[in-house]
Amino acid sequence: MTESTAQSPNQGLESLRDQVRSAVIWRSGAQIAGQLLTWASTFIVIRVLSPSDYGLFAMTQVVLVLLNMLNGYGLASALIQRGEAGRHAQRQLFGMLILLNLGLGAAQFVCAPFAAAYYRQPMVADLLRVQALLYVATPFIALPYALLAREMDFRKQAKVNFASGIAGAVTALTGAWMGLGVWTLVAAPIALFAVRAIGMTWAAKALMWPSFDFRGAGDIARYGGVMATGQIFWFFQSQADVFIAGRLFDPHTLGLYTTSLFLTQIFVSKFVPPLNEVAFSAYAKLKEDRAAAATAFVKSARLIFIVAMPFYFGLAATARPLVDVVLGPKWAEAAPIVHWLALAMPMMTLQALYSPASDAVGRPGIGAQNGATGALLLPAAFLIGVHWGLMGLVAAWFAAYPVYLAVSTWRTLPVIGVRLRDLVDGLTPVIFAATAMGLAVSLLARVLPPMPSLAQLALLGCTGALVYGAWLALFARGTLIEVIALIRNRRG
């Protein structure tokens, strides 16, 4: 290679930085655009359906989430992380995905009556049988995702996700308008998965014959197995509350809790995963440069928190008018639940950032160990808290999650080369700014005279934005400059 064509380390990092920036813009930007459409339809549907519909649907999601932990995305991640991924390896992955998901779909169909018996809700069985169709589409999504992610080509993914989001939104609105009740919540994801499978396969040109000769693919299977183990532990911590409460609460009460959880987890469940996809691909490219990977982790955590913290604290401070405006009067009981759950979500957000970093540097076992810790702490807390009703279940988050996050932080940071002090220094200015904003908005809400909920929400939101921006400009100017530099594609 000649001097003119060789790429220096600095040029390589600059190229990767540009790739990451482009990927973030397309993956998260399209996610925002798509989510604005889907949220609009989702909140319209929430206002039409009842809490009981969402309670029944949440019962089925416990089974779906468990089986989806095994659906092969860990295998796809192995292909992303693998050095060589030729056509034969792709066909082997496709074969694994097909066998795995057909088995999962059959298992869900057979086990549906047992889930219905556990919840004492016969309709749960019918819902689960129809939802087994989702597994048919998964191989045609996971393989193209892996191929595009290896190239950090998130533009095509973004376009497909946008189109599939529209398909799901239209299906949800149509179902609600036709009075389908809880079946609306089943039909929408089926439509979304079908469109995404077709679009992703076409975008990645991934239509191929599967190979069921898995010789030489042991590394893919092992890596995927370790990641699946960590994901199963994630299931126990993320679904334990619904699994436990579903047995003791009626569908109406469970619907209040799960919808409040959905509202407060919008950022960590909708925005963080696509950013983690970009981060995983970027960390995998930097795994030989530990210092660069550590710096990238702190910077990405800071940039995520600069958006996440005002969202969570603002949600907590405006819970009552926001629930009235967004969900409607029938959901008024959810306001205090939303308030407290929102304050717990920063811990969950930081926890969610650890696994992609440790997985990408070749240590997926760390995520599995962290998941095991959460799988012990959170269900135990939920088992105790549920006996005090809804608010007892909410209190369990604050009893268990600080311990879980502390253990995960202690275990993960040394592996990815990050000092605790650097992470704290990176996040503290943003946390202080969001805290000041939350206090200002809460105080204003207390002194406002009675007014329509929409007007109150608008006033509180504008005040919060001004306070947050002013605090950053005065006391965290470096962080603000960094965000502006990212947007302008300049080095801050």
Secondary structure, 3 states (H helix, E strand, C coil): CCCCCCCCHHHHHHHHHHHHHHHHHHHHHHHHHHHHHHHHHHHHHHHHCCHHHHHHHHHHHHHHHHHHCCCCHHHHHHHHHCCCCCHHHHHHHHHHHHHHHHHHHHHHHHHHHHHHHHHCCCHHHHHHHHHCCHHHHCHHHHHHHHHHHHCCCHHHHHHHHHHHHHHHHHHHHHHHHCCCCCHHHHHHHHHHHHHHHHHHHHHHCCCCCCCCCCCCCHHHHHHHHHHHHHHHHHHHHHHHHHHHHHHHCCHHHHHHHHHHHHHHCHHHHHHHHHHHHHHHHHHHHCCCCHHHHHHHHHHHHHHHHHHHHHHHHHHHHCHHHHHHHHCCHHHHHHHHHHHHHHHHHHHHHHHHHHHHHHHHCCCHHHHHHHHHHHHHHHHHHHHHHHHHHHHHHHHHHHHHHHHHHHHHHHHHHHHHCCCHHHHHHHHHHHHHHHHHHHHHHHHHHHHCCCCCHHHHHHHHHHHHHHHHHHHHHHHCHHHHHHHHHHHHCCCC
